[in-house]
């Protein structure tokens, strides 16, 4: 079973033959980091930013 199959089955509760792990010190890594950042050119709307702002910050 490949790492891809292990991770997919673990996420979908599909009965993987073992747990998917991430332990580079032991040379075992079934995952791959892809990062997380907003899409290029994306800007939040002003209204939604105000919703998440602290009440003190909007005064």
C-alpha positions in Angstrom: 0.0 0.0 0.0 1.4 3.4 -1.0 1.6 6.4 1.3 -1.1 8.0 -0.7 -3.5 5.1 -0.2 -2.6 5.0 3.5 -3.5 8.6 4.1 -6.6 8.5 1.9 -7.9 5.4 3.8 -7.1 6.9 7.2 -9.0 10.1 6.3 -12.0 8.2 4.9 -12.0 5.5 7.7 -11.3 2.9 5.0 -9.2 0.5 7.2 -5.6 1.3 6.3 -3.1 -1.5 7.1 -1.3 0.9 9.4 -1.6 4.5 10.6 -0.3 7.2 8.3 2.7 8.8 10.1 5.0 11.7 9.8 8.4 11.0 11.5 11.4 12.2 9.5 13.8 11.3 12.3 12.9 7.6 11.6 12.8 8.1 7.8 9.0 7.6 7.7 6.8 10.2 6.2 3.4 9.4 4.6 2.5 13.1 4.2 3.6 16.0 2.0 3.4 19.6 3.0 1.8 21.9 0.5 1.6 25.1 2.6 -1.4 27.3 3.0 -1.7 30.8 1.7 -4.3 32.9 0.0 -4.7 32.8 -3.8 -2.6 35.3 -5.7 -4.4 38.6 -5.9 -7.1 37.7 -3.3 -8.2 40.5 -1.0 -10.8 40.2 1.8 -13.8 42.5 1.6 -13.9 45.4 4.0 -17.2 44.2 5.6 -15.9 40.8 6.5 -12.7 42.2 8.0 -14.7 44.4 10.3 -16.7 41.3 11.5 -13.5 39.6 12.6 -11.9 42.7 14.1 -11.8 43.4 17.8 -14.6 45.8 19.0 -11.8 48.2 20.2 -10.1 48.1 16.8 -13.3 49.3 15.0 -13.8 52.4 17.2 
